[in-house]
Amino acid sequence: MRADKLAQVALAALVAGLVVFGLLTVGGPGKGRMEKRDQTRLSDLRDLSQYVRCVANTQDKTLPDSLAPVQTCQRELRLADPFTDAPYRYERVSDTAYRLCAGFEDPAWVSEGLIADLDLATGCVQFTYTP
């Protein structure tokens, strides 16, 4: 094999190896789609948290027992995961604490980069309400 052909083959192999390494490192398009879906779920939980605070502020500074709609806090809320249709969960922990939960596809990614207090086992984030 001639030297210039050998150099082309070596360069092509190097480029292919770098592409494969890059995809393994960042996870590829599937990982990106998964992260985007988890970002949507997290955004929904943040919207629900704002709703819970609104309800508490308008109802004697008391956390609601459920995410039932109330007249004083009219908002467009998504109460279920748009990708799986599983309902988001709300749990009143105490008079000033509550949890919102979702089925994250990659909870480790969510807790590392976006929210540190995510319970990896349950997909729940605990919030504190200060009247």
Order of alpha helices (4+ residues) and beta strands (2+ residues): alpha-alpha-beta-beta-alpha-beta-beta
